[in-house]
Amino acid sequence: MDEQELRKEAHDLDVTVWVGKAGIEAVIDELNDQLAARNLVKVKFLRAARGGTSTEELAEELAEVTGSDVVETRGNTGVFHK
């Protein structure tokens, strides 16, 4: 699938992982489990998780530790693909 097709598929997804004040370390295992079961996973970065960093920076960091790709970030939400 190319990036445009992945974005179309991600449009109707519900958020299934929330990153809160515990940071991305708290959701690494959950995201890996969901990526193993599904093609795409939508993640919401709550204000407490962002602090002084951007959603894009957090998404890239989370993608790096999970071995996934960031399909897109929009607002406070990121879509991941393995």
Secondary structure, DSSP 8 states (H G I E B T S, - for coil): --HHHHHHHHHT--EEEEE-TT-GGGGHHHHHHHHHH-SEEEEEE-HHHHTTS-HHHHHHHHHHHHT-EEEEEETTEEEEE-
